[in-house]
Amino acid sequence: MNIKLFKLTDTKLSNEVIKADNNFINELNDALFDEDFYLDPNARNYLYPVVMVESDKYEASFKKIRGKLINPVIILSGKSRTAFKGALELNARLMIEGYHPLVVKGNDADDASIISEVAKVMIARSKISNNNIALIGNLDEKQYDKKNINGELLKKHQLNLIKIGNTELEDVINKVKPSSLPQKIILNKLFNPSDYAAFNKLYSAIMYLVDKYHLIGICLNVDFDIHFLYPLASLLNEKGVSLILENDLHGLLSLMLLNALNDSIAVYASIVNVDLEKNDIVISSNSVPFSFISKEGTVDNGDITILKFGYDNKHFLAISGKINSSRLVNGEVELTVRLEERELFELFREATGGTFAFSYGDSIANIFAYDNILYFDNHK
């Protein structure tokens, strides 16, 4: 993926400094190669711009690129004696003009890491913004009015909401041709084989609607036995379509963002118990992908990121935890997660409704970066 490189040149610089700046860019590209990113001065389609300031005499070059910048903007300092001064001046200037700049100055590896992480955030944003999500089943029109919190959330994240009522869902269930399901679903402890045919029709209907409306996320609220629906969330999440079994757009967006930021599939869960002495929470999930679950009904222990966007559309919960144990309980995967004391306090302080998304790995910094980019885009 290309990242646009703009160089604010100074014709009075020595050949030695110009060569050092070019070597710096080459070293950055070498470091970015493993992440499949490239700083390209000729890029036409790109994730975001990087501006290299060669000195504090950048005015003439800046006039040529001024109308070509988009948010966010990373500013690199060249190797001349006045380059960092120029970078700081440009940073202040762009902030006044409504841009979201970031000056980076460190060793090659650090700079490349920052450029790469911002690129990942922009990729995640592109996976979410200007896409469709759906509320399927029991609809409450007032709940999703543009003027209330859900309407504000959709606008902030540039999402389109498709409303699919029970009538349309039932029509599709009756008409769609059942598709083949992985055989492992029949043998899995989470599923009753006697329900296979009915479940297959529901699954096929949902996948038909996903294709018809180009959906990347679904809130499903239907009058089915909840245990009948568990495999549906698992299968769709495994296919890259975020699905939760309740009308909670904030929860769905939390799941979608972690999916967009991570190589690991995100999971939606609810808190069922807490041990304040050990700083443990016990959570339960009906959307763990089948590929995550062992024959014994356990999942891998390890570090996770927990995320839930707040219902005020301003705050969010983003903390780290560690899965220490897991088991199957009544068809759901139950996990014990250890938190730090500060993070346990954060969990109770933020109004999450007792539910959140989690995924393996550490995505905390990228979540904050994503939120900052949204803030600047919504306050231009």
N, C-alpha and C positions, 0 to 999 in steps of 0.2 A: 504494500500500500504506500502511495506516495505522500510525502509531506513537502509542501512548497517551501523552497528556500529563496528568500530575498536577501540580497547583499547590499547594504548601504556603503558604497565604496568611497574612498578618498584617494584621488589621483596623485596626491603628494606623498603617499606612503612609499617607503623604500621597498625594493623588490624582496628583501629579506622578510619583511613583515607580511607582505602579500603571500609569499610562499608559505609562511607559518600559518596564516589563516586558511589557505587551501589544504594544507596538511591536516589541520584541525578538523575540517569538514570531512576529509577522507577517513580520518580515524573514527569520527562519529558514525559514518556510514558503515564502517567495518563492524563497529559495536552493535549497530541496529540490524545488521544482516540476519542474525539468528532469529529476530522477531519479525522478519519479513517487512521491515519498514525501510524507507530510503528518502534522504533529503535530496530533492530534485529541483534545480532552478528552472527547469523547463516544464514542470508539471502543470497540466490544465485542470485535471480533476484531482482534488487532494483533500485530505482530512482536515488540515488546518495549516497556517503559515508559521514558519520560523524565520525571524529577521536577524541577520548577523550585522552588528554595528562594528565597522572597522576603526572608527575614530569618532571624536565629537564633531567632526565636520561632515555631517550626514545630510544636511538640509536639501541639497540638490537631488540626491538619490531618493530621498524620502518623498519628494513631490511626485516622482514617477510611479510610486507604488501605493500612494495614499488611499486611492479608491479601490484597491484590490484586496485589502485586508479583511479577514473575517475572524470572529471569535472562536477560540481563544488565540492569543498571539504569544509565542515564546520568543524572547529576545536573548540572543547570544552575544557575548562580548568577545571581540576579536583580540588579537595579540599585541596591538599597539599600546603605547603608554596611556592614551586618552580614550581608548575604546570603552572601558567600563564606565567612565564618566558620561560618555555619549549614550550608553545603554540605559543608564539611570534617568537621563534627561528624556529619552524617548519613552521610557516606561511611564513617567509622570504625564507626558503629553498625551499618550494613548488613553490613559485612564480618564483624563479630562474630556477626551473626545468620545467616551463611552465604550471603549474596548476593554477586554479582560486580559491584560498583559502579565507575563511572568518573566522576570530576569533570572537566568540561570548562569552560574559561574562556579565551576569546580573542575575536577579532573574529567577526562574524556568519558570514563565509565559512568560517573555520576550524571553528567549532562545527557548522555545517551539514554540512561535509565529514565530520567524525567521526561525526555521527548517521547520515549516508548510508552510510558504509562499514560501520558496525555493522549497519545494516539489510541490506546486501548479504550479510554473513556469516550473518545469521539466515535469510535466504532460502535460501542455500546449504545451511545445516543442515537446513532443512525439506525440501529436495530429496533429502537422503540419509537422515536418521533415519526409522525405522519403515517402511522400504521393503524390497523383496526383491531379493536378488542370487542368482545361481545358479552352482553348479559343475556343468558338463555334461561327460559322458564318463566317463573313467577316475576312479573314486572311491577315496579312501583315508579310510575312516571315522575311524580314529584321529587322522589329521592335523587333523580339524575337531571334535575333542572340545571341549566347553565349557571344560574345565580347562586346555587348552594355549593357546599364543600366538594361534592363529587364533580360538579361542573367546573369548578376552579382547578381541580386536580387534572382533569382532562386537558384544559387549556394550557396549564403550566407545562405539561409534558408532551403537548402537541399530539394527543391521541384522539382517534375517532371512535365513538361508541356506537356499536350496532346493537339494536334491541330485537331479540328474537323470542317471541312469546310461545306459550305452550302449544297453541294451535299450529303454528308453523313447525315446531319441533315434532309434534305427533304426525303431521302430514309427511314429513321427511322419514320418520321411523317406519311408517307404513309403506312408503314407496321405494326407499333405497334398497339396493341389492347388498346383502351382508357380505363383508369382506373377510378374508382369512385372518385369524389371529394367531399369534405365536402359541405353539402347543404348551409351552411352559406355563402359560396362564392357567390352564386346566389343572395342572399338577401342583400349582403353588398353594401353600397353606392359606393364603388370603382369599381364595376363591372357591366357590361351591360349583362343581361341574354341572349340576342340575340346572343352573342359571345360565349356562353357556349360550344358548340360542337367543334368549331375550337380551342378554348383555351384548352379544355380537351385533344385534340390530341397533341398539342404542349407540354403541361405539361407532358403527358405520355411519349412523346419522350425524353424529357430532363431527366426524372426519369430513363428511360431505359439506357441512356448514363451514368448516375450517377452510376448505378449498373454495367454496362459493364466495365467501366474504373476505378471503385472504386474512384470516385471523391469526394473531400471534399470542392472544391471551383470552381466557374465558372465565367468567363468573357463572357457575352453573347452580341454579336454584330450582330444583324440580321435586315433585312429590313421589320420589322413589325411596325404598329402604336404603338408608345411608350406607349400609354394609355392601349393598349391591353396587354402589357407585365407586367404592374404593379403588378397584383395579383401573377404572377409567382415568382417574387423576394420575395414577402411576404410569399408564401407557402413554397418555398425551404428553406428560412432562418428559418422558423418555424420547419422544419424537420432536421435542423442541417447542411444543405449544404449552404455555403456562396455563394451568387450570386449577381453580380452587372451588370447593363445594359450598360456597356461600356468597352472598351479595356484599363483597368487600373489595371495592376497587383499589383502596390503599394497600390491602394485602396482596392483591393481584400484581400491582405495580412493583411492590417489594420483591416478589418472586421473579417478575420479568427482568428487573434490573440485575439481580444476582445472576440470572441465567445469561444475560448479555455480557456481564463482566468476567464470567468464569468459564473455564473449560469443564468444570464439574457442574452437573445438573443441580439446580436449587430445589429445595423441598419446603412445603408449607406445614407448619406445626402449631399446636396449641399447648399451653402450660397446664399440667394436671396436678403438679405438686412442687413443693420447694423445701429444701433443708437448709435453714439459715446458718446452722453450725458449720456445715461443710461448704457453704456457698454453692450448693447443687440445685439445679432445677430438673424436674422430670417433665419431658415433653412427649407428646404423642402425635403421630403423623399418619395420614391415610394416602399420602401422595409420593411415598418413597419409590423410586423406579425399581422395577423388579430386578434389574441387573445389579442393584446395590445390595440385595438381600440374599444372604447365604441360605443353604438348606436348613440350617438351624434357626432361621428367622432373625439373624443378627446383621448389623451393618458394621463397617470398619470404624474403629475408634480414630480420633484425630482432631486437629484444630478446625474450627468452623467460624464463619462470619454470620452474625445474626442481624437482620435488617427488618425494620417496619416503619413505613412512612406514617407520620402522625396525622390524625384526623383534622388538625387545624391547618394543614398544608404548609406549615412553617417549620415544624420540628420533625425529627426522625430519630429512631433508635438504631445505632450501628455499633455493635460491640463484638468482642471476640469471646469464644468459648472453646471447650474441649469435650468431645464425646468420650466418656469413660466406659460405658456399657450400653447394651441394647437387648431387646427381646420382643417377641410377639405377644400382644395382649388383645384378645377379642378382635382379631383381624387387623389391628393397627400396630405399627412399629413404635415401641416406647423406648426413649433414650434418656440416659442420665448425662447431663451436661454440667461440667464444672466451670464456674465463673469466678473472676476476681471480685473482691468485695465491692470495689468501685463500680464494676460493671453490673453487679446484682442491684446496686442502688439505682443505676441508670435504668435498668429494666423495669423497676417499680415506679420510677419517677415519670417516665414517658407513658402516655396513655396509648397502649398498643391494643387494648381490647383482649389481651391474653393470647394473641396469635402473632406469628411473625414468620418470615422466610429465613432459611439458613442454607449455606452451602459450604463445602469443604474449602479450605484455604483462607488467605487473608486478603480481603477486599476493602478494608476500612478506608485507606487513603483514597482509593479510586471512587468510593461512594461520596466522600466529601468533595472531591474534585468535580464529580458529576453534578452535585448540588450547586456548587459555586458557578459552574457554567450555565446552569438553568437560571440561577438568580440574575446573572448579568444579561442573559438573553431576554428575560422578562422585565428588565428595568432599563431598557435602552432609552 
